[in-house]
Amino acid sequence: MKQKAQVGLFLFLILIIVSIAIIATQVKHSRTPALEQTLSVPIDGTVAHFVENCLADIGGGAIYDIALRGGYYHVPQPSMQFYGADTPIYWNRDTSLKPSRGTIAQEIASFVNANLNYCLNNFSALEEQGYSIEMPIDFHTLVTVSDENVVITLLDPLAIKRENTEQTIQGLSATIDTPFGSLYSIVSQFMEEQSKNPSDIPLGYLASMASKYGFNFEIIQMSDELVIINLMLDWKDDTLTYSFAQEYSAQNHQVSFLGVLP
């Protein structure tokens, strides 16, 4: 009888052990997804928001600056000086030197790459909040220019640490609504018209486009052969001015309009 009781107790203990093992396995399986979810939760969007704001701020400055330089960050030759700034020559007697939209996008990217850290300031403001951010020595951005906006994307990954959390983010971008691309399209149409009459300024065509698209323009005669053309549109409580120069043959060149079209 005593032996049967011992056997029964032994079987009871085995049953308890097996039950505990099953319960532990179920708990482990039920908690694993939650644990994985916790580990995959990203660092908050503070860093992303900060970088995207800087891309927008520096990008806006790039648009103003590069429009004044006829689409260039570093203006190539041939060019001319006007109030201390280089202005590219788009029409050289009978040849168009207007840059492509892709070239202008690269010029904006060069401006942003060179000046972005003036806004980021080595992420010192975020370091004061406990962030550690590994940034590249040189920035690389991709820019696209459409008639409606300019999109600037940071190509470099940023390695971020805060407390016990680490994350790498990449592809941060800013979309800037601007008429910059529209002004470029207007200039492109003007240059097509210019090619039909190489020795004359197509003033009537320019005035017609100004009325159609709602921009102002001015033509400044620099010499018997050179003029500067400025196209102007309101943007962000300021004036966005797209500037370029045209060079004509002196014996055929006449300027019959100066000033701003209302």
C-alpha positions as CSV (number, residue, x, y, z in Angstrom):
1,M,0.0,0.0,0.0
2,K,2.8,2.3,0.9
3,Q,4.5,1.5,-2.4
4,K,1.4,2.4,-4.4
5,A,1.2,5.7,-2.5
6,Q,4.7,6.5,-3.5
7,V,4.1,5.7,-7.1
8,G,1.0,7.9,-7.1
9,L,3.0,10.7,-5.6
10,F,5.7,10.3,-8.2
11,L,3.2,10.4,-11.1
12,F,1.6,13.5,-9.5
13,L,5.0,15.3,-9.4
14,I,5.7,14.4,-13.0
15,L,2.3,15.8,-14.0
16,I,3.0,19.1,-12.2
17,I,6.5,19.4,-13.8
18,V,5.1,18.7,-17.3
19,S,2.3,21.3,-16.8
20,I,4.8,24.0,-15.6
21,A,7.0,23.3,-18.7
22,I,3.9,23.7,-21.0
23,I,2.8,26.9,-19.4
24,A,6.4,28.4,-19.5
25,T,6.6,27.6,-23.2
26,Q,3.2,29.2,-23.9
27,V,4.2,32.3,-22.0
28,K,7.6,32.5,-23.8
29,H,5.9,32.3,-27.2
30,S,3.2,34.8,-26.3
31,R,5.8,37.3,-25.1
32,T,8.3,37.0,-27.9
33,P,6.3,39.2,-30.5
34,A,5.8,41.9,-27.9
35,L,9.5,41.8,-27.1
36,E,10.4,42.0,-30.7
37,Q,8.0,44.9,-31.2
38,T,9.5,46.8,-28.3
39,L,13.0,46.3,-29.7
40,S,11.9,47.5,-33.2
41,V,10.3,50.7,-32.0
42,P,12.4,53.5,-33.6
43,I,13.9,56.5,-31.9
44,D,11.3,59.3,-31.9
45,G,11.1,61.7,-34.9
46,T,13.1,64.5,-33.3
47,V,16.2,63.9,-35.4
48,A,14.3,63.4,-38.7
49,H,12.2,66.6,-38.1
50,F,15.4,68.6,-37.3
51,V,17.2,67.4,-40.4
52,E,14.2,67.9,-42.7
53,N,13.8,71.5,-41.4
54,C,17.4,72.2,-42.1
55,L,17.1,70.7,-45.6
56,A,14.1,73.1,-46.2
57,D,15.9,76.1,-44.7
58,I,19.2,75.7,-46.6
59,G,17.3,74.6,-49.8
60,G,15.2,77.8,-49.7
61,G,18.4,79.8,-49.5
62,A,19.9,77.8,-52.4
63,I,16.8,78.6,-54.6
64,Y,17.1,82.3,-54.0
65,D,20.9,82.4,-54.6
66,I,20.9,80.1,-57.6
67,A,18.1,81.8,-59.3
68,L,20.0,85.1,-59.1
69,R,23.0,83.2,-60.7
70,G,21.0,81.8,-63.6
71,G,20.8,78.3,-62.2
72,Y,24.4,78.0,-61.0
73,Y,26.1,77.7,-57.6
74,H,29.5,78.2,-59.3
75,V,28.8,80.2,-62.5
76,P,30.9,79.0,-65.5
77,Q,32.3,81.1,-68.3
78,P,31.2,82.9,-70.3
79,S,29.7,85.2,-67.6
80,M,29.6,88.8,-66.6
81,Q,29.8,90.8,-63.3
82,F,26.7,92.7,-62.2
83,Y,26.7,94.4,-58.7
84,G,29.5,92.0,-57.6
85,A,27.7,88.8,-58.7
86,D,28.4,86.5,-61.6
87,T,25.7,86.3,-64.2
88,P,25.9,83.5,-66.8
89,I,25.5,84.3,-70.5
90,Y,22.7,82.2,-71.9
91,W,22.9,83.5,-75.5
92,N,26.3,83.9,-77.1
93,R,25.5,85.7,-80.4
94,D,23.9,82.6,-82.0
95,T,24.4,79.8,-79.5
96,S,22.3,78.9,-76.5
97,L,24.3,78.1,-73.3
98,K,21.3,77.7,-71.1
99,P,21.8,74.9,-68.5
100,S,19.6,71.9,-68.4
101,R,17.1,71.3,-65.6
102,G,19.3,68.4,-64.4
103,T,22.3,70.6,-64.3
104,I,20.5,73.2,-62.2
105,A,19.3,70.4,-59.8
106,Q,23.0,69.4,-59.3
107,E,23.9,73.0,-58.6
108,I,21.3,73.2,-55.9
109,A,22.6,70.0,-54.5
110,S,26.1,71.4,-54.4
111,F,24.9,74.5,-52.5
112,V,23.0,72.3,-50.0
113,N,25.9,69.9,-49.5
114,A,28.3,72.8,-48.8
115,N,26.0,74.7,-46.4
116,L,23.8,72.1,-44.7
117,N,26.0,71.9,-41.6
118,Y,25.6,75.7,-41.0
119,C,22.1,74.7,-39.9
120,L,22.8,71.3,-38.4
121,N,25.8,72.7,-36.4
122,N,27.2,69.2,-35.9
123,F,23.9,68.3,-34.2
124,S,25.0,70.1,-31.0
125,A,21.4,71.0,-30.1
126,L,20.4,67.4,-30.2
127,E,23.4,66.2,-28.3
128,E,22.3,68.4,-25.4
129,Q,19.1,66.3,-25.4
130,G,21.1,63.1,-25.0
131,Y,21.5,62.1,-28.7
132,S,24.7,60.9,-30.2
133,I,24.7,61.2,-34.0
134,E,27.4,60.0,-36.4
135,M,27.4,62.3,-39.4
136,P,29.4,62.1,-42.7
137,I,32.3,64.3,-43.3
138,D,30.7,65.5,-46.6
139,F,27.0,65.6,-47.3
140,H,25.4,64.2,-50.4
141,T,22.0,65.1,-51.6
142,L,19.7,64.4,-54.5
143,V,17.6,67.2,-55.9
144,T,14.7,67.2,-58.3
145,V,13.2,70.3,-59.8
146,S,9.7,70.5,-61.2
147,D,7.5,73.4,-62.0
148,E,5.7,73.1,-58.7
149,N,8.4,72.3,-56.2
150,V,12.0,71.4,-55.4
151,V,12.6,68.1,-53.6
152,I,15.9,67.7,-51.6
153,T,16.8,64.2,-50.3
154,L,19.7,63.5,-48.0
155,L,21.5,60.4,-49.3
156,D,23.8,59.8,-46.3
157,P,22.8,57.5,-43.5
158,L,22.8,58.9,-39.9
159,A,23.7,56.6,-37.1
160,I,21.8,57.7,-34.0
161,K,22.2,56.6,-30.4
162,R,20.2,57.6,-27.3
163,E,20.4,55.8,-24.0
164,N,20.3,52.1,-24.9
165,T,18.6,52.6,-28.3
166,E,20.4,52.7,-31.7
167,Q,19.0,53.4,-35.1
168,T,20.2,54.3,-38.6
169,I,18.0,56.5,-40.7
170,Q,18.4,57.4,-44.4
171,G,16.5,59.1,-47.1
172,L,15.3,62.1,-45.2
173,S,13.9,64.8,-47.5
174,A,12.2,68.1,-47.8
175,T,9.7,69.3,-50.4
176,I,9.8,73.1,-51.1
177,D,6.9,74.6,-52.9
178,T,8.4,77.2,-55.1
179,P,7.9,78.9,-58.6
180,F,11.6,78.4,-59.3
181,G,11.0,75.6,-61.8
182,S,8.2,77.6,-63.5
183,L,10.6,80.5,-64.0
184,Y,13.1,78.0,-65.6
185,S,10.4,76.7,-67.9
186,I,9.5,80.3,-68.9
187,V,13.2,81.0,-69.6
188,S,13.4,77.8,-71.7
189,Q,10.5,79.0,-73.9
190,F,12.1,82.4,-74.2
191,M,15.3,80.8,-75.4
192,E,13.5,78.7,-78.0
193,E,12.0,82.0,-79.3
194,Q,15.4,83.6,-79.2
195,S,16.9,80.9,-81.5
196,K,14.4,82.0,-84.2
197,N,15.8,85.5,-84.2
198,P,19.4,85.3,-83.1
199,S,20.2,89.0,-83.4
200,D,17.2,90.5,-81.7
201,I,15.7,90.5,-78.3
202,P,12.2,88.9,-78.6
203,L,10.5,91.6,-76.4
204,G,7.0,91.1,-77.6
205,Y,7.2,87.4,-76.9
206,L,8.6,88.1,-73.4
207,A,5.9,90.6,-72.7
208,S,3.2,88.2,-73.8
209,M,4.5,85.5,-71.5
210,A,4.6,88.0,-68.6
211,S,1.0,88.7,-69.1
212,K,0.1,85.0,-69.4
213,Y,2.1,83.7,-66.4
214,G,1.9,86.7,-64.2
215,F,5.6,87.6,-63.7
216,N,7.5,90.9,-64.0
217,F,10.7,91.4,-66.0
218,E,13.4,93.9,-66.6
219,I,16.0,94.2,-69.3
220,I,19.2,96.1,-68.4
221,Q,21.5,97.2,-71.2
222,M,25.1,96.7,-70.0
223,S,26.8,97.5,-73.4
224,D,26.1,97.6,-77.1
225,E,26.3,93.8,-77.1
226,L,25.2,92.7,-73.6
227,V,21.9,92.8,-71.7
228,I,20.8,91.2,-68.5
229,I,17.3,89.9,-68.2
230,N,15.6,89.4,-64.9
231,L,12.3,87.5,-64.4
232,M,10.6,88.1,-61.1
233,L,7.8,86.4,-59.1
234,D,6.6,86.8,-55.5
235,W,7.6,84.0,-53.2
236,K,7.6,83.8,-49.4
237,D,7.0,87.5,-48.8
238,D,9.9,88.3,-51.1
239,T,10.8,88.4,-54.8
240,L,12.4,85.4,-56.5
241,T,14.5,86.8,-59.3
242,Y,15.9,84.6,-62.1
243,S,18.7,86.4,-63.8
244,F,20.7,85.6,-67.0
245,A,22.6,87.6,-69.7
246,Q,22.3,87.7,-73.5
247,E,25.1,88.7,-75.9
248,Y,24.3,89.9,-79.4
249,S,26.2,91.1,-82.4
250,A,26.7,94.8,-82.0
251,Q,25.9,95.8,-85.5
252,N,22.4,94.3,-85.3
253,H,21.6,94.7,-81.7
254,Q,19.0,97.3,-80.6
255,V,17.3,97.6,-77.2
256,S,13.8,99.1,-77.5
257,F,12.4,98.4,-74.1
258,L,13.8,99.0,-70.6
259,G,12.2,98.8,-67.2
260,V,9.6,96.5,-65.4
261,L,6.4,95.4,-67.0
262,P,3.6,95.8,-64.4
